[in-house]
Amino acid sequence: MVGRAGGPEERLVPAEGFDLATVRVRGLDRDAPWKNVALPVLIPLALGAALRIVDRFRPDVVLGMGGYVMAPAVAAAGRRRIPYVLHEKDVRPGLATRYFARGAAAVCTTLPGTEKRLRDVRVVLTGVPLRDGFAPRTPDVPPRRLLITGGSQGARRLNEAVWSTIDALCAGFEEVVHVAGAQGAEGIARHAHERYRGLAFADDMPALMSRADLVVSRAGVGTIAEATAVGLPMILVPGTFGGGHQEENAVAMVEAGAAIRIADADLTGETLVSAIAGLDDARLRAMAAASTRSGRRDAATQVLAVLHEVAGK
């Protein structure tokens, strides 16, 4: 595997028993353009490092998992005429996917709608590969356990909305589990309730999903994929960062019938409680069924099938 020097993959990949080679690379920062001044130097250095890795490993096919981190290895594959496959997580393809898609043997996608944005490219809807443990189940209706998560980094606005109405949330559920991220650690300590369990990090998301009956989260594709793998109804609050790419992820789930959406600007404790209260039993059952239909628990197998086909094996 090729990853970013200094990235979390330096810890995670070897821990899973895989070899890792790293390159120094940074993405284009559209929110703070002055941070991009070093890119003209870093890009050729990263490509050179990736070419050396590719020449040493001599792969039959290269899989780029989206984002700027894949760019050096995918570019090196193109230089060496090695076929490559891309995987795009969001409905709206990122800059790296758009740049390299024309040369790809295929682009694997996670949610419906991406194919409309990639013309003259072979697109295969595979879903996003997940760790083991996400098993389908029928959530309780009315819901007894609420899971709230802002993703791996947390979400300040979502955290504040939860804490502002924690008593009302706990009155409506037997258990409220809130993954608040590192930024929420102090807030967790300040808000105690016998039915509230606040976590700065969640190392075992499959276990949390296996107990939840309703999920409130940002519209990151990882959390969406996990919730749909289990078959859980969702209330999504798409983040406005990164060009607002989460908005289209949320729309895809709303159109599928698996979720309702609250705009980030409209999110307060009151609007969150109101949205939950507006979900009657029939709506929740319909959302859970739609979530199950949207889930792709065999995503890893599907991506591997595309890679074997492209590699001719």
C-alpha positions in Angstrom: 0.0 0.0 0.0 1.1 3.6 -0.7 0.1 6.3 1.7 1.0 9.7 2.9 4.1 10.2 5.0 3.0 11.3 8.4 -0.6 10.1 7.9 -2.6 7.8 10.1 -1.9 4.9 7.7 1.6 4.7 9.1 0.0 3.3 12.2 -3.0 1.6 10.9 -1.7 -0.3 7.9 1.2 -2.2 9.5 -1.0 -3.0 12.4 -3.2 -5.0 10.0 -0.2 -6.9 8.6 0.3 -5.0 5.3 3.4 -3.4 3.9 3.3 0.3 3.5 5.4 2.7 1.4 4.9 6.4 1.9 5.4 9.6 -0.1 5.3 13.2 0.9 2.2 14.7 -0.6 -0.3 17.4 0.2 -3.7 18.2 -1.3 -4.9 21.4 -2.9 -6.4 23.6 -0.1 -9.3 25.5 -1.6 -10.3 27.1 1.7 -6.8 28.5 2.4 -5.0 29.0 -1.0 -1.8 30.4 0.5 -1.1 26.9 1.9 -0.6 25.7 -1.7 2.7 27.6 -2.4 4.8 24.4 -1.8 2.8 22.2 -4.2 5.0 22.9 -7.3 7.9 21.5 -5.4 6.1 18.6 -3.6 4.3 17.2 -6.7 7.3 16.2 -8.8 9.1 14.8 -5.7 6.0 12.8 -4.8 5.7 11.5 -8.4 9.4 10.5 -8.4 9.0 8.6 -5.1 5.8 6.9 -6.5 7.6 5.8 -9.7 10.4 4.2 -7.6 7.7 2.3 -5.6 5.9 1.1 -8.7 9.2 0.1 -10.4 10.2 -1.9 -7.3 6.8 -3.6 -6.8 5.8 -4.0 -10.4 2.0 -4.3 -9.8 -0.5 -5.9 -12.3 -3.0 -3.2 -11.4 -3.2 -0.1 -9.2 -6.2 0.8 -7.0 -6.6 4.5 -6.1 -9.0 5.0 -3.2 -9.8 8.6 -3.9 -8.4 11.9 -2.7 -5.1 13.5 -3.3 -3.1 10.8 -1.5 -3.7 8.4 -4.4 -2.4 10.9 -7.0 1.3 10.0 -7.1 0.8 6.3 -7.3 -1.9 6.5 -9.9 0.1 9.0 -12.0 3.1 6.6 -11.7 0.9 3.7 -12.9 -0.1 5.8 -15.9 3.5 6.7 -16.7 4.4 3.0 -16.7 1.3 1.9 -18.6 0.0 -0.1 -15.8 -3.9 -0.2 -15.7 -5.5 1.5 -12.7 -8.9 1.5 -11.1 -10.2 4.4 -9.0 -12.6 4.3 -6.1 -14.7 7.4 -5.4 -16.5 7.6 -2.1 -18.6 10.7 -2.5 -21.5 11.4 -5.0 -19.6 14.4 -6.3 -16.2 13.1 -7.5 -13.2 14.8 -6.0 -10.6 16.7 -8.0 -8.1 13.7 -8.1 -10.8 11.4 -9.4 -12.0 13.8 -12.1 -8.4 14.3 -13.2 -7.5 10.6 -13.5 -10.9 9.2 -14.5 -10.3 9.3 -18.3 -7.3 7.1 -18.0 -8.9 4.6 -15.6 -9.9 1.1 -16.6 -12.9 1.6 -14.3 -14.2 3.9 -11.5 -15.9 2.1 -8.6 -18.4 4.2 -6.8 -20.2 4.2 -3.5 -23.6 6.0 -3.9 -25.9 6.4 -6.9 -25.4 9.6 -8.8 -21.7 9.6 -9.3 -22.1 8.1 -12.8 -23.9 11.2 -14.0 -20.8 13.3 -13.3 -18.2 11.0 -15.0 -18.9 10.9 -18.7 -17.2 8.5 -21.1 -15.8 6.5 -18.1 -16.7 3.0 -17.1 -18.4 3.3 -13.7 -19.2 0.4 -11.4 -21.4 0.9 -8.3 -19.7 -1.3 -5.7 -20.2 0.5 -2.4 -17.3 1.2 -0.1 -15.4 -1.7 1.5 -16.0 -1.9 5.3 -14.4 -3.7 8.1 -16.0 -6.9 9.3 -18.9 -6.8 11.8 -21.6 -4.7 10.2 -24.5 -7.2 10.1 -28.1 -6.4 8.9 -30.7 -6.2 11.6 -34.2 -4.8 12.1 -34.1 -1.8 14.3 -36.7 -1.3 17.0 -39.7 0.9 16.2 -40.2 3.2 18.0 -36.5 3.5 18.4 -35.0 2.8 21.8 -31.3 3.6 21.2 -30.0 6.7 19.4 -26.5 6.9 18.0 -25.1 10.4 17.2 -21.7 10.8 15.4 -19.9 13.6 13.7 -17.4 11.3 12.1 -13.8 10.6 13.1 -13.1 14.3 13.7 -16.3 15.1 15.5 -18.6 18.0 14.5 -18.8 21.0 16.8 -22.2 22.2 15.6 -23.7 18.8 16.0 -22.1 18.4 19.5 -23.5 21.7 20.7 -27.0 20.9 19.4 -26.9 17.6 21.3 -25.7 19.1 24.5 -28.2 21.9 24.4 -31.1 19.4 24.5 -29.6 16.4 26.2 -32.5 16.1 28.7 -35.1 16.0 25.9 -33.1 13.4 23.9 -32.6 11.2 27.0 -36.3 11.4 27.8 -37.1 10.0 24.4 -34.6 7.2 24.3 -33.4 4.5 26.7 -29.8 5.2 25.6 -28.1 8.0 23.7 -24.6 7.2 22.5 -22.7 10.3 21.2 -19.4 10.1 19.4 -18.2 13.6 19.8 -14.6 13.4 18.6 -11.5 14.7 20.3 -12.8 18.3 20.2 -15.8 17.1 22.2 -13.9 15.5 25.1 -14.4 18.4 27.5 -18.0 18.8 26.6 -18.7 15.1 27.3 -17.2 15.6 30.8 -19.6 18.5 31.4 -22.8 16.8 30.4 -23.7 13.9 32.6 -27.0 11.9 32.3 -27.7 8.3 33.3 -29.0 7.6 29.7 -26.2 9.5 27.9 -22.9 7.9 27.0 -20.4 10.3 25.4 -17.3 9.0 23.6 -14.4 11.0 22.2 -13.5 8.1 19.9 -15.3 4.9 18.8 -12.9 2.0 18.1 -15.8 -0.4 17.6 -18.4 1.2 15.3 -19.9 -2.2 14.3 -20.8 -2.8 18.0 -22.4 0.7 18.3 -24.3 0.3 15.0 -25.5 -3.2 16.2 -27.3 -1.6 19.1 -28.6 1.6 17.5 -32.2 2.0 16.2 -31.7 5.5 14.7 -28.5 7.3 13.6 -27.9 11.1 13.5 -24.7 12.0 11.7 -22.8 14.1 9.2 -23.2 12.9 5.7 -19.7 11.4 5.4 -19.9 8.4 3.1 -18.2 6.1 5.7 -20.9 6.5 8.3 -23.6 6.3 5.6 -22.1 3.0 4.3 -21.9 1.6 7.8 -25.5 2.6 8.7 -26.9 1.1 5.4 -24.9 -2.1 5.9 -26.9 -2.6 9.1 -30.1 -1.1 7.7 -30.6 1.9 10.0 -32.7 5.0 9.4 -30.7 8.2 9.4 -31.0 11.9 10.1 -28.2 13.5 8.1 -26.7 16.9 8.7 -24.3 17.5 5.8 -21.2 19.5 6.6 -20.4 22.6 4.6 -16.7 22.1 4.4 -14.8 20.7 1.4 -17.0 22.5 -1.1 -20.1 21.1 0.4 -19.6 17.6 -1.0 -21.6 16.0 1.8 -24.7 17.7 0.6 -25.0 15.4 -2.4 -24.3 12.4 -0.3 -27.3 13.4 1.9 -29.5 14.0 -1.1 -28.7 10.5 -2.4 -29.9 9.0 0.8 -33.0 11.2 1.1 -34.0 10.3 -2.5 -33.4 6.6 -1.6 -35.9 7.0 1.3 -33.3 6.0 3.9 -32.8 9.4 5.5 -34.1 12.8 6.3 -31.9 15.9 6.1 -31.3 18.9 8.4 -29.3 21.7 6.9 -26.2 22.7 8.9 -27.4 26.3 9.2 -30.8 25.1 10.6 -29.4 22.7 13.2 -30.2 23.4 16.8 -31.2 21.3 19.7 -34.8 22.2 19.0 -34.8 21.3 15.3 -33.0 18.0 16.1 -35.7 17.0 18.6 -38.4 18.1 16.3 -37.0 16.1 13.4 -36.9 13.0 15.6 -40.4 13.5 16.8 -41.7 13.9 13.3 -40.6 10.3 12.4 -43.7 8.2 13.0 -43.5 4.4 13.2 -44.5 3.8 9.5 -41.9 6.3 8.3 -39.2 4.7 10.4 -39.9 1.3 9.1 -39.9 2.5 5.5 -36.6 4.3 6.1 -35.0 1.2 7.6 -36.2 -0.9 4.6 -34.7 1.7 2.2 -31.5 1.8 4.2 -31.2 -2.0 3.9 -31.8 -1.8 0.1 -29.0 0.8 -0.1 -26.5 -1.2 1.9 -23.7 -2.9 0.0 -22.1 -5.4 2.4 -20.2 -7.1 -0.4 -18.4 -4.0 -1.5 -14.9 -5.4 -1.0 -15.8 -8.5 -3.0 -17.2 -6.3 -5.8 -14.1 -4.1 -5.9 -11.8 -7.1 -6.0 -13.8 -8.5 -8.9 -13.2 -5.4 -10.9 -9.5 -5.5 -10.1 -9.2 -9.1 -11.2 -11.0 -8.4 -14.4 -8.7 -5.4 -15.2 -5.6 -7.4 -14.3 -6.8 -10.3 -16.4 -6.7 -12.8 -13.6 
